[in-house]
Amino acid sequence: MQYHHDGYVGHDPRIREAAGTGIDRTEDLPDTMDVLIVGAGPAGIVQAAQLTDYPDVHTRIIERRPTRLAAGRADGLFPRSGETFQAFEFYDSIAQEAAHMREMSFWGPHPENPTEIARGARAPDPPASVSEFPILTVNQARVIDYFAARAANGPARIDINYGFEFLDLTVHDSGEYPVEVQLREADGTERTVRAKYVMGCDGARSRVRDCIGAEVSSDSASQAWAVMDIMANTDFPDFRTRSGIQSDKDGTILLIPREGGFLTRFYVSLESPNDENRARVMSTTAEEAIERANRILHPYSVDVRKVAWYSNYEVRHTVAKSFDDAAARQDPDANPRVFIAGDACHTHSAKAGQGMNVSIQDGWNLAWKIGQVLEGRSDESLLKTYHEERQVVAQKLIDYDKEWSAMMSKRPEEMEGPQEIVDFFVDTANFPGGFETHYQPSRITGTADHQDLAKGFPIGMRFKSALVSRVADSLPVHVGHHFRADGRWRLYAFSDADGSAVADLADWLEDSEDSPVTLFTPTGADIDRVFDAKVIYQQDYHDVDVNAVPSLFRPKVGEYRLTDWEKVYATIPDDDFFDARGIDRSGALVIVRPDMYVAHVLPLSARSEITEFFAQSMARQAAPDLVRA
């Protein structure tokens, strides 16, 4: 973490000074606000955690529950979520609570005695090529707690207002706060509030989605599962390893170790539901599911001492065709005012563990754009990119989940061989990991004209970190781990061999009237208020003269104009970043969006191309005294 730049901080540095609307924020929900987030689940709470770094944007979040969520159904957190937690500065804390996955075991009928199961294969979980972050399991409620703490302790001081049920909304054609929202408080009192924008993060039965008329496509997978969190004793040897267990005739178990060391989740397949048996199948009790699990596990057994939570469900795949009100009206000229995210947009089976993960990315994608618009950095048309980018992701999620669910539900005789499910798991690992998202060219994502300069950073995909040495203190660090979810764009300048081209670029960015840093940084603000520029040199850190590094990469910030020493890096001799990510030795500029997706790759000689790219989505500002909080 970085702090002390505005003076000595003697308390928890995660509690930052209130600013903007956070200075005099009242606990009561006001009548008007810039942003109203409906629902404090993963999609909603990550928006609050991001918008707390836009303190001049008045954001409120409401939740129909009377108090915080004590236990949530979702628990699986894939590597992209780990990267996100790192950006929001709580990965280390939540990782200490979580169970960590390293392998997945696949069990099937014993080849010599099919009435018993036997371990068939093990696969890295996730494969090492996917990410340095592991798969974690931890209760959804704790994920929400960490994001909520970030929101409440940030400059905008965004707390959850509990006990508010969303009823209806109307979007008016004019007015400062054009979205009129009807709510019901816990005591039954109904009231009206107004907002500039509304985010519907209110679940699979979203009323916000209904209000904007977003059409939903839905289909049944003819699969039913019992799911339970249990505390149990067993002789099954992989009880603390994520496992897919397939019996000869009695069905399938997906076993997921949970946090704390003593809790385990079982997904137990049930009969395929149809019109005749659906009521019976969906009324399967926990005792019946446990009995079925023991038949599947034979010759092993599980002695369940406590069922902490139990449910059963029929797999349905749903996806909204529109993620905002303008798209729902099919009005390409209108700028959206109301959005949906998370389960309001997509639902699927729980076995792929994607619901919470994808919902978090929905929320992050939307929140920074709303912040940019309401701070005056971008015009409202930027908000159209939310539907354009995330609806495609949701459809791909449904397509993947159908494949994975079908694979997990196959009978052994339907398999091409015992390796089929293992191969599918390994070959598709990037998708559940969160790394198959690929945004297409737009006003915030460039074209691939210069992709060869940085082959390891595909434009439109997430910035994949690698190890470097930080020059100032010689520490080996993952450069991507220093990305912060603070609404800033990143400019990663990979130096040419002698450093002359990167120095010329830095001087232009800092001093030219035509550079985006000059054009789009508010008057009086720190030079890195909007653009966080970092440099990575090709040589060993011992050979970098930090005093010769361009001043753009050694900015003076904060009240006391202190030098930021943490923007200058060099390669590690035995783990060269340039080789690891296919960076051309002539150097490259990699531009990264505030949600950690690669926006563009350009040569160090680029000038007008850089400015023209940012001019597509950014507006010139002249607001005084916007020093980074």
Sequence and secondary structure as in RCSB ss.txt:
>XXXX:A:sequence
MQYHHDGYVGHDPRIREAAGTGIDRTEDLPDTMDVLIVGAGPAGIVQAAQLTDYPDVHTRIIERRPTRLAAGRAD
GLFPRSGETFQAFEFYDSIAQEAAHMREMSFWGPHPENPTEIARGARAPDPPASVSEFPILTVNQARVIDYFAAR
AANGPARIDINYGFEFLDLTVHDSGEYPVEVQLREADGTERTVRAKYVMGCDGARSRVRDCIGAEVSSDSASQAW
AVMDIMANTDFPDFRTRSGIQSDKDGTILLIPREGGFLTRFYVSLESPNDENRARVMSTTAEEAIERANRILHPY
SVDVRKVAWYSNYEVRHTVAKSFDDAAARQDPDANPRVFIAGDACHTHSAKAGQGMNVSIQDGWNLAWKIGQVLE
GRSDESLLKTYHEERQVVAQKLIDYDKEWSAMMSKRPEEMEGPQEIVDFFVDTANFPGGFETHYQPSRITGTADH
QDLAKGFPIGMRFKSALVSRVADSLPVHVGHHFRADGRWRLYAFSDADGSAVADLADWLEDSEDSPVTLFTPTGA
DIDRVFDAKVIYQQDYHDVDVNAVPSLFRPKVGEYRLTDWEKVYATIPDDDFFDARGIDRSGALVIVRPDMYVAH
VLPLSARSEITEFFAQSMARQAAPDLVRA
>XXXX:A:secstr
    TTS   S TTS    GGGTT  SS  SEEEEEEE  SHHHHHHHHHHTT TTS EEEEESSSS  S  S  
EE HHHHHHHHHTT HHHHHHHSEEE EEEEEEE SS TTSEEEEEEEESS TTT SS EEE  HHHHHHHHHHH
HHHSTT   EEESEEEEEEEE SSSSS EEEEEEETTS EEEEEEEEEEE   TT HHHHHHT  EEEEEEEEEE
EEEEEEEEE  TTTTSEEEEE SSS EEEEEE TTSS EEEEEE     TTTHHHHHT  HHHHHHHHHHHHTTS
 EEEEEEEEEEEEEEEEEEES SBHHHHTT TTS   EEE GGGTEE  STT  HHHHHHHHHHHHHHHHHHHHT
TSS GGGGHHHHHHHHHHHHHHHHHHHHHHHHHH  GGGSS TTHHHHHHHHTTHHHHT      SBTTB  STT
GGGBTTS TTSB    EEEETTT  EEEGGGG  SSS EEEEEE  SSSHHHHHHHHHHHH TTSHHHHHS TTS
 TTSSEEEEEEEEEEGGG  GGGS GGGS EETTTTEE  TTEEEEBTTB HHHHTTB TT EEEEE TTSBEEE
EE TT SHHHHHHHHTT      S     
